[in-house]
Amino acid sequence: MSALAEACRAFMSAYPTGVAVITAMSSDGEPCGLTCSSLISVTLTPPTLLVSMNVHSRTLAATLDAGGFGVNLLPARSRAAAVLFSSLTADRFSAIRWSPAGPMRLPRLEQDLHGWAECAVEQVVTVGDHALVIGRVVEIASDPESPLLYGFREYATWHRDEERTVRA
């Protein structure tokens, strides 16, 4: 890795983000998924999300074949799921409970979830070794549980202080 790439990695590691598992169903009916901290809300009109996936990812191939992807936001208690879906384990879905959900019947994690969105692929832009997949939200639900965070190359949690609410 070049010195500039390593410096960029260090720079971005200091920018904590939420953790999601992106899922899709392959053309042969097998669930695919990966841990993703590159999730962006693009616009609310219409509701649109963007995820970044490696161009060699099986999940990306399944997303493009299926025309959609699921976004499983992980709660603080689901560090094990984040680690599982970032590993090279071949059959990640045999180690967790999941079910097909939404109009596209995409894999939704059942016990490791505080938010779910199903997105139809609208556009794909390849940049270097990653594809930016832009998806229009077709279904969404969330639970106000504390999210799992990733920063400084480790997982963490965010504990809300219910007594200190700041309103703009």
C-alpha positions as CSV (number, residue, x, y, z in Angstrom):
1,M,0.0,0.0,0.0
2,S,1.4,3.4,-0.9
3,A,2.2,6.0,1.8
4,L,-0.7,8.2,0.5
5,A,-3.2,5.3,0.7
6,E,-2.0,4.5,4.2
7,A,-2.3,8.1,5.2
8,C,-5.9,8.2,3.8
9,R,-6.7,5.0,5.7
10,A,-5.5,6.6,9.0
11,F,-7.4,9.8,8.1
12,M,-10.7,8.0,7.5
13,S,-10.3,5.7,10.6
14,A,-10.6,8.8,12.7
15,Y,-14.1,9.4,11.2
16,P,-16.4,7.0,13.1
17,T,-19.4,5.6,11.3
18,G,-22.3,3.2,11.8
19,V,-22.0,-0.4,10.7
20,A,-24.4,-2.2,8.3
21,V,-24.5,-5.6,6.7
22,I,-25.4,-5.2,3.0
23,T,-27.3,-8.3,1.7
24,A,-28.5,-9.6,-1.7
25,M,-29.8,-12.9,-3.1
26,S,-27.6,-14.5,-5.8
27,S,-29.1,-15.8,-9.0
28,D,-28.8,-19.3,-7.7
29,G,-30.9,-18.4,-4.6
30,E,-28.0,-18.2,-2.1
31,P,-27.9,-15.2,0.3
32,C,-24.8,-13.0,0.1
33,G,-23.7,-10.3,2.5
34,L,-20.8,-8.1,3.7
35,T,-20.1,-5.7,6.5
36,C,-20.2,-2.1,5.3
37,S,-19.3,1.2,6.9
38,S,-19.6,3.1,3.6
39,L,-23.3,3.9,3.7
40,I,-24.6,7.3,2.7
41,S,-28.0,8.9,2.7
42,V,-28.0,10.6,-0.7
43,T,-31.4,12.4,-0.7
44,L,-34.8,12.2,0.8
45,T,-36.6,13.2,-2.3
46,P,-36.7,10.4,-3.4
47,P,-35.3,8.5,-0.5
48,T,-32.0,7.2,-1.9
49,L,-29.0,5.4,-0.3
50,L,-25.4,4.7,-1.5
51,V,-23.2,1.8,-0.6
52,S,-19.6,1.1,-1.6
53,M,-18.6,-2.5,-2.4
54,N,-15.4,-4.1,-3.8
55,V,-15.8,-4.9,-7.5
56,H,-14.8,-8.5,-6.8
57,S,-17.4,-9.0,-4.1
58,R,-19.9,-11.8,-4.5
59,T,-22.5,-9.5,-2.8
60,L,-22.0,-6.8,-5.5
61,A,-22.5,-9.4,-8.2
62,A,-25.7,-10.6,-6.5
63,T,-26.9,-7.0,-6.0
64,L,-26.5,-6.3,-9.7
65,D,-28.1,-9.6,-10.7
66,A,-31.1,-9.1,-8.4
67,G,-31.4,-5.4,-9.0
68,G,-31.5,-4.6,-5.3
69,F,-29.8,-4.7,-2.0
70,G,-30.8,-4.9,1.7
71,V,-29.3,-2.6,4.4
72,N,-29.2,-4.2,7.8
73,L,-28.2,-1.5,10.4
74,L,-26.5,-3.3,13.3
75,P,-27.2,-2.5,16.9
76,A,-24.4,-2.2,19.5
77,R,-24.9,-5.7,20.7
78,S,-24.2,-7.2,17.2
79,R,-20.4,-6.9,17.0
80,A,-20.2,-10.7,16.3
81,A,-22.3,-10.3,13.2
82,A,-20.1,-7.4,11.9
83,V,-17.0,-9.5,12.4
84,L,-18.7,-12.5,10.7
85,F,-19.7,-10.6,7.6
86,S,-16.3,-9.0,7.3
87,S,-14.6,-12.4,7.4
88,L,-13.7,-14.8,4.6
89,T,-16.2,-17.4,6.0
90,A,-17.8,-19.0,3.0
91,D,-21.3,-19.6,4.5
92,R,-21.9,-16.6,6.7
93,F,-25.7,-17.1,6.8
94,S,-25.5,-20.5,8.4
95,A,-24.2,-18.8,11.6
96,I,-27.1,-16.4,12.0
97,R,-30.9,-16.2,11.8
98,W,-32.2,-14.5,8.7
99,S,-35.3,-14.5,6.5
100,P,-36.2,-13.1,3.1
101,A,-38.0,-9.8,3.5
102,G,-39.5,-7.0,1.5
103,P,-40.8,-6.9,-2.1
104,M,-37.5,-8.3,-3.5
105,R,-37.2,-11.0,-0.7
106,L,-33.7,-9.9,0.3
107,P,-31.9,-11.4,3.3
108,R,-32.8,-9.6,6.5
109,L,-30.9,-10.4,9.7
110,E,-33.5,-11.3,12.4
111,Q,-31.6,-10.9,15.6
112,D,-28.9,-8.5,14.6
113,L,-30.9,-5.6,13.4
114,H,-32.1,-2.1,14.5
115,G,-32.8,-0.8,11.0
116,W,-33.7,-2.3,7.6
117,A,-34.0,-0.8,4.2
118,E,-34.6,-2.4,0.9
119,C,-33.2,-0.5,-2.1
120,A,-33.7,-1.0,-5.9
121,V,-30.5,-0.3,-7.8
122,E,-30.7,3.0,-9.7
123,Q,-27.1,3.6,-10.7
124,V,-23.6,2.1,-10.4
125,V,-20.4,4.0,-10.7
126,T,-17.1,2.2,-10.6
127,V,-14.2,4.1,-8.9
128,G,-10.9,2.2,-8.7
129,D,-11.5,-1.1,-7.0
130,H,-15.0,-0.3,-5.7
131,A,-18.5,0.2,-7.1
132,L,-20.7,2.9,-5.7
133,V,-24.2,1.5,-5.8
134,I,-27.0,4.0,-5.6
135,G,-30.4,2.6,-4.6
136,R,-33.9,4.0,-4.3
137,V,-35.4,3.0,-1.0
138,V,-38.6,0.9,-1.5
139,E,-39.1,-0.3,2.1
140,I,-37.6,1.0,5.4
141,A,-38.1,0.4,9.2
142,S,-36.0,1.2,12.3
143,D,-35.9,0.7,16.0
144,P,-34.2,3.4,18.2
145,E,-31.6,0.9,19.6
146,S,-28.0,2.1,20.1
147,P,-26.0,1.6,16.9
148,L,-22.8,-0.3,16.5
149,L,-20.0,2.1,15.4
150,Y,-16.7,1.7,13.7
151,G,-13.7,4.1,14.1
152,F,-10.0,3.9,14.8
153,R,-10.2,0.4,13.2
154,E,-12.3,-1.0,16.0
155,Y,-15.9,-1.4,17.0
156,A,-17.5,0.8,19.6
157,T,-20.9,1.8,20.9
158,W,-22.7,5.1,21.4
159,H,-24.7,5.5,24.6
160,R,-27.3,8.2,24.4
161,D,-27.7,10.4,27.4
162,E,-31.5,10.7,27.7
163,E,-31.2,13.7,30.1
164,R,-29.2,15.9,27.7
165,T,-31.2,16.4,24.6
166,V,-30.0,19.2,22.4
167,R,-32.5,20.7,19.9
168,A,-31.6,23.0,17.1
